[in-house]
Amino acid sequence: MNALLSLVAVIVLILIAFIGIKVASLHFLFGVVIPYAAIATFLIGVIYRVVKWGRTPVPFRIPTTCGQQKSLPWIKQSKLDNPSSTSGVIGRMLLEVFLFRSLFSNTKFELKEGPKIAYGSTKWLWLGGLAFHWSFFVVLVRHVRLFTEPVPSFLHSIEVLDGFLQVGALGVLISGVVLLLAVTYLFLRRVFIPEVRYISLAADYFPLFLIMSVALSGILMRYFLRVDLVSIKELTMGLASFSVAVSLEKISVIFYIHLFLVSALFAYIPFSKIMHMGGVFLSPTRNLANNSRMERHINPWNYPVKVHTYEEYEDDFREIMKDAGIPVEKE
Amino acid sequence: MYDGGKIIVGLIIFVGLVTFPILYNMGKPAAMPELKLNTPEIQQLQEKHCVESKEYMRANHMQLLNDWRDWAVRDGKRVYVNSEGKHFTISLQDTCMHCHSNKKEFCDRCHTYANVKPYCWSCHLAPKEKET
């Protein structure tokens, strides 16, 4: 049901773009206004969310750890899993961001005949996630060629590597294919594993379908339907320099569908789980050193407590105490 | 804000990356490159028309070239019949480059603009041109 709802939502998005261009001829709206609005929503939304997270106090060190914490000198510390210094935290964060280390330790629980419990390591989510994120990143970086003139030379090197299979005159780019396969795997995983299906919400399926449709429309545009790339670059360059001067009617509808889906994706990011791209850096369980035994961390919302010590009390009443024969500490 | 310094630095990097195209192109909108179609060979033509329509060629020339390669090299088919029923010899050097003898001002302009480097010329001989 959740999956179906998300699929319908994405199909509606595609139809909006299709009808908007084919029937209503709203080229300027879909080619200029919506992309700008989407990027503005994306930027402001992400900053708002991150600042809001930043204002939330983190009372104590709450790192989730998988290894031995720093202890006595003869006990070996697991420095990356349970860091006690900033450099250790940076190492853990880098490995998390670039290699998804915490997914690598994913285990699968099985109840076997007997009854016996078995835990096995499963690397499929890690592998699928890695393939998905990295190919998406390469695809994103490749698109920078549409927004720069002259195009930085490293972009061409990426494209050569990406297309080194040299299939066809145009050259099939591996990243696009891997992206589509990986996002399909991540979707099928949610459908076919009962435990994962049980916890999957519409907010999990929708981004998957959205990214799937973005990848599909891009692949269709590049290999099958063909678009006038030079006109598109003139539009994207115009967008990047705030001076759109291209005749938008020249560009075919598949481009507008792709652009609208991408706009929808960008605008959706601040409101969705995709915020994990900022959130990973702000996860208290990942970005805090486990040094609770070395440093005193004071709860930030502790208000100052007014105290009146015995010394002050004695200062106030020393003479009276002496007169009454009560022993005092300071004469 | 807690750890405000680090978070703000992170946000500045984020905004810098997202707005990279705007910063990179500051105030210089790059217009579509102009193609030169006035080679001597084209000027001699009575009907100035490519093998297919201009719009079709703009979007699909790479597919057409790919098909031509397969037909000529793999199937030995050397005649192309276009959508209007006209016949052309399938040859990059003798048909395409015969008219478009100005690779630098025709092929390369858009390819550079779109950051495309087709590998046509790793097998074919690029036409000799005067340095411009």
Interface residues (C-beta under 8 A of the other chain):
Chain A: I39 F42 L43 V46 I47 V50 V51 G54 R55 T56 P57 V58 V144 R145 F147 T148 E149 P150 V151 L155 H156 E159 V160 Q166 G168 A169 L170 R226 V227 D228 L229 V230 S231 K233 E234 M237 G238 A240 S241 F242 S243 A245 V246 S252 G278 F281 L282 P300
Chain B: M1 Y2 D3 G4 I7 G10 L11 F14 V15 V18 T19 F20 P21 I22 Y24 N25 M26 G27 K28 P29 A30 A31 M32 P33 E55 R58 A59 N60 M62 Q63 L65 N66 R69 C110 T112 Y113 A114 N115 V116 K117 P118 Y119 C120
